[in-house]
Amino acid sequence: MKQRYACASALVAVAVTACAGGDGVWTGTVRDSAGITIVSNTDDGVWTASDRWRVEEDLRIGAAEGDPEYQFGQIGARGIAVGSDERIFVLDAQGQHVKVFSAEGVYQSRIGRPGGGPGEISTGANFLMIGPGDTLLVVDLGNQRINRYLADGSDAGSFPLAIEQQGLPLNFSSTTSGLLARQSRPLALPGRPAADSLDAVVAFTCDGSVTDTLLKFQSGGTLSLGGSSPELNLFSAEPVWELAGGRQVLHGVNDDYRIGLYAADGSLARVITKPFERTAIGERDQQAVMGFLERAWTDAGVPPQALAQLRGIVHFAESYPAFARVAAGPRESVWVQHVQSVSALSDEEYESYNPLEDTGAPDWDVFDSQGRFLGIVTMPARFQPRQFVGDKIYGVWRDDLDVQHVIRLRVIGV
């Protein structure tokens, strides 16, 4: 990839438009470099006031009190999946189970129970996926395995994560066609040869068999396990990826606004760029993050004398990332989430700041299937998407009491 980017000096412009943005005319450039399409956007989007996309809530599931079947403790980072019949599966890591709702949001059943035995789920479960035949997969880091459940909710066994052999699993993704993929990072283990510094995104089946390596890229710097003690380097450069249609992969390193679209054979087909301004991480930002971490450590039972040692492993980058997430949206669009700094929060929001949920901003840049910037879609405040399915977006919204609800948004105007 680096060699291909080094060819940038030989780029040849093949198309340029230079009219004012927002009037239906694109103002970026398209260039070619060794067969790779480089799409350079400006800040001006194509959408006009009459044709821009927007999102509209059409379903909400959840309650702060009342029927426990509609209450959630802590929904996993990728804890929402949608079946072929549009049933909604929600992984509650705190409750250690999966709740099943109809497409209309009516509670139907519960899958799994707390524990470490067959079919049981730990508090370390964080990812939920739908495989072929609507097989449900629960990634349980606490039990170091992936549980399988059939479409009717019955236990279908499990397979180990094999962390020592395959690396630390950092992220998982799946598509409506049943493609399953995971990102693993090599571990530097005592007495073992030095691990390389490349993460791998691999496709796997419902029995855990790896079928293909979709992409390899430089490991990020957030978590460092080398040396005498681990380090957390928060907001440092980290690879961000997502599956797109036809076994394609979206990938970028979030210290720069540069998103690559990789074809099914792993070759880089298109690069999307857009200007951005770096936002410095100040003392107030660091205090908010450390406050969240210390509360989490205390809630987890860490003794006070160990807190100082944990504080010592946390370090911060100088500035926030260029973007938070990428996603494949309707009509082969590419969505890129803005980053929200602590300085942009109100005093009330600051008090309940959760970097796991609040780093991503409500604003998303949307690009068409050719990589041209269309404009910005703003999602509800305190809402974070978990799954894009066609023209619907499923995610978690937190109310003023920090109670989680599942919300489905519909993209209007596509």
LUMPA-73307 format. One record per residue (C-alpha): residue in one letter; x, y, z. Coordinates in pm, whole numbers, plus 32768, in hexadecimal, padded with zeros to 4 digits. Example, Ala and Ser with C-alpha at 12.3 -4.5 7.8 and 13.67 -1.06 7.14 Angstrom:
# LUMPA-73307
a84CE7E3E830C/s85577F9682CA/
***
This chain:
# LUMPA-73307
m800080008000/k811A80F0805A/q81B680BE7F04/r807081107E5C/y8044824A7F2A/a81A982AA7ED0/c813482C07D6A/a805B83E97DC5/s815384D67D1F/a80FE84327BD2/l7F8584607BF4/v7ED784D17AB8/a7D9585977ADA/v7C7985047A0E/a7B5685D67A85/v7B2E87247B33/t79F987EC7B85/a7A0B89407C26/c78B489CA7C6D/a782A8A377DBD/g77CD89157EA1/g766D88DA7F1E/d75CB89247DCE/g75CF87C17D49/v772B87DA7CAF/w785687207D39/t799187EF7D75/g7A9C86E57DA7/t7B9286327CC3/v7BC084CF7C4E/r7D1E84537C03/d7DBB830A7BA4/s7EF682727C38/a7F63811E7BB7/g7DFA80B37B8E/i7D88813E7CDC/t7C7D824B7CD1/i7CCB83707DB7/v7B96843E7E08/s7BF3858A7EA9/n7AC886407F3A/t7A9B87A37FB2/d79C0880E80D6/d78A488597FE3/g77A287467FBF/v76CD86F67E91/w758086F07F46/t749788167F2B/a739488748030/s728C87AC7F75/d734386657F35/r741F862F8065/w73F284F1812E/r737D84F68296/v732A83F783A0/e71DD83C6844D/e719782EC857B/d709881DB8534/l70C980EF865C/r7134810887C7/i715D7FE688B9/g71AF80188A28/a713880978B75/a71D381268CAF/e70DD80678D88/g6FB97F788D6A/d6FC67E3B8C99/p71277DA88CC0/e71157D0F8B66/y71337E6F8AD7/q72527EDD8BB8/f73C17ECB8B58/g74F37ED08C38/q761A7EFC8B4B/i75F27EB489D7/g77337E358938/a780E7F0A8854/r77867E43872C/g76627DB987F0/i75467DD986F5/a75027CEE85D2/v73DD7CD084E3/g735C7B878456/s72DE7B4382F7/d717A7B66837E/e71DD7CB88418/r71D07C33857A/i72B37D03865B/f73B37C55873A/v744A7D1E8858/l75767CA78921/d75657D278A87/a76C17CEF8B15/q76567D538C73/g75297C6A8C6C/q75FA7B5B8BBE/h74F07AFF8AC4/v74607B5A896F/k73017BE68953/v72377BAA8819/f71357CA38797/s70527C9F866A/a70867D9B8550/e6F7A7E6A8600/g703D7E6B8747/v6F6B7D6C8805/y702C7C9088F7/q702F7B22888E/s71347A5A894C/r72827A4D89FE/i73B5798B898E/g74CB791C8A77/r74FE794C8BEB/p761C79BB8CD1/g773E78CF8D01/g785878118C5E/g77AC76CD8C02/p771876638AB2/g763B77738A21/e769178618B3D/i771479C58B18/s780A7A918BE8/t781A7C088C24/g793A7C0D8B28/a784E7BD18A03/n78577D018921/f78127CA087B6/l76E17C0A870F/m76CC7B8E85A8/i75DB7ADA84C0/g767079C783E8/p75DD78F382D0/g748A785E8320/d74557969842A/t754E78BD850F/l758F79A98631/l76F679D186A8/v774F7A6E87F7/v78BE7ACC881D/d790B7A90898D/l7A657B1089EA/g7A2D7AB78B55/n79FC79488B02/q7AF3796389DC/r7A0678C788E5/i78F3790D87EB/n779E787D8843/r76B3780E872F/y75387808873B/l744577968630/a7334787885A7/d724077F086AC/g7332784C87C6/s73A876EB8819/d751476B78879/a75EA763D8755/g7735761F880B/s786577008804/f79CD7718878C/p7AFD77B38839/l7B8E790587DE/a7CF1787387EE/i7D8679C2884F/e7EED79468878/q7EF278AF871C/q7E1879A6865B/g7E567AE9871A/l7D817BD487E9/p7C2A7C058744/l7BE47D7B8732/n7AB87D9B8650/f79B47CCE8598/s78CE7D198476/s77CB7C6183A6/t76F37CA88277/t758B7C558222/s76117B4F812F/g76A67A8E8255/l78147AEE822D/l78C47AE6837F/a7A0F7B9583C3/r7AEF7BE684E8/q7C217CBE8526/s7D387C2285F5/r7E777CBE867B/p7FB07BE986B7/l80177BC48820/a817A7BE9889F/l818C7AC58993/p82B27A6B8A77/g838D795A89E8/r82F5797D888D/p838F7A108750/a83437B848727/a81ED7BB7868F/d81CE7C838551/s811D7DD2855C/l800A7D858463/d7E9D7D5384BC/a7DD87C6283E3/v7C6A7C6D8380/v7C017B09832D/a7ABC7A6E82B8/f7A437943837F/t792178508386/c782677F98495/d790976E38511/g7A3177D08536/s7AF177608401/v7BB47878835B/t7B67788081E6/d7C2079B4816C/t7CFB7AD881D4/l7C407C0C8161/l7D3F7D1381C4/k7E7C7D4F828C/f7EEA7EA08312/q7FD07F42840F/s7F667F0F8577/g7EE9803D8635/g7F8B80DC8761/t7E6C80EB885A/l7ECA7FAD8912/s80377F528945/l80867E0589EA/g81FD7E0F89B6/g82F97E788ABC/s82E37E488C31/s817A7EC18C50/p80527F018B68/e8002805E8AEB/l7EC181088A7F/n7F0E8216897F/l7DB882B1895C/f7D50835C8816/s7E9182EC876A/a7E8A827B85FF/e7DB3814585D9/p7D39808284A8/v7BC28098846E/w7B0E7FAA8383/e79BA7F248320/l79357E21822C/a78897EA580F6/g77C27DEC7FEC/g78587CD47F1D/r796F7C828015/q79FF7DDF7FF4/v7AA37E878121/l7AAA7FF58184/h7BE780508240/g7C9E818282BA/v7D9081EA83CC/n7CE082F48496/d7E0183E884B8/d7DB5845A8354/y7C738480828D/r7CC38377818B/i7BD182548157/g7C3081318076/l7B3C80477FCA/y7BD87EF07F97/a7B4D7DFF7E95/a7AF77C947EDF/d7C557C297E70/g7CF57D147F70/s7D6D7E167E72/l7D3C7F887EBA/a7C37800A7DC3/r7BE281667E42/v7C5C82667F3D/i7B7483747FC7/t7C0884AC8062/k7B7085E380FC/p7C02871081B6/f7BEF87148332/e7C7187E68451/r7D2E87478571/t7C9B878486CB/a7D92878E87E8/i7D5986B5891B/g7D65879B8A48/e7D6B876D8BBE/r7BF087708BD9/d7BD9865B8AD6/q7CD285878B95/q7C1F85C38CE0/a7AD5854C8C4D/v7B6E840B8BC8/m7C3083C48D08/g7AF784028DD6/f7A3C82FF8D08/l7B5882028D25/e7B7D822E8E9D/r7A0781FE8ED0/a7A1280C48DFB/w7B3E803B8EB8/t7A9C80859007/d79557FE28F9D/a7A1E7EB18F31/g7AAD7E909090/v7C0D7F159054/p7CA07F7091AB/p7CFD80DF91E2/q7E70808E9202/a7E717FFF90A1/l7DCB812D8FFF/a7F0F81F58FF6/q7FBC80DA8F3B/l7EA080CA8E3D/r7EA782438E0B/g8016821F8DB3/i7FD281458C84/v7EE782428BE2/h7F7683368AE3/f7ECF842589EE/a7F12848B8889/e7F3C85FD883D/s7DFE8615876D/y7CB8855F872B/p7C9E846F8602/a7C2984EB84AF/f7AF4840B84C1/a7A52831085AC/r79B0820384D4/v796A819B836F/a783380E782F9/a779B806381B7/g764A810B8181/p752980F88089/r756C81047F11/e76D980A67F4A/s771681EB8003/v7837821680F8/w77F382B98249/v790A8351831D/q78C383C18481/h794A85098508/v7A0185108656/q796985C9877D/s7A5B86758869/v7A1186A589D9/s7A22881E89A4/a78EC880088C9/l781E876C89E7/s773E88268AD7/d778B881E8C4C/e7679871B8C7C/e770086418B63/y785E86648BF0/e77F285CE8D3C/s776E84928C94/y787D84818B87/n78C1831F8B0B/p79DF83108A0E/l796281BF8991/e781A825E8924/d785C83D38908/t799C83ED883B/g78D483C086FB/a780C84F986A5/p76A585048621/d7721858984CE/w7781849583BA/d781C84EC826A/v7770842C8152/f781983D38008/d777383377ED9/s77DB81EF7E37/q78EC82A77D76/g797C834B7EAD/r78F184A87E6F/f788D856F7FA4/l771385987FB1/g76EA864B80FE/i76B386138271/v75A58543831A/t756C85988488/m74F28484856C/p744984BC86BE/a7522853187DF/r7594841688C7/f7552831587B7/q765C82288731/p7619813E8609/r76627FCF8637/q75E87F4484E9/f75957FD0838D/v749A7EF882D1/g74237F818183/d738080D181C2/k7361808B8339/i745380D78451/y743B801A859A/g74EA80A886C9/v74EA81058839/w7461824988C6/r749E82B58A2F/d73A2838E8AE5/d73F484998BE9/l7415838B8CF4/d750A82CA8C14/v740781B68BE1/q743A81048A95/h732D80D7898C/v733B802F8838/i72D7811C8723/r72A180DA85B2/l72D081FC84C5/r72608202835C/v732982C18259/i723A83A7819F/g72808421803D/v735183017FB6/
***
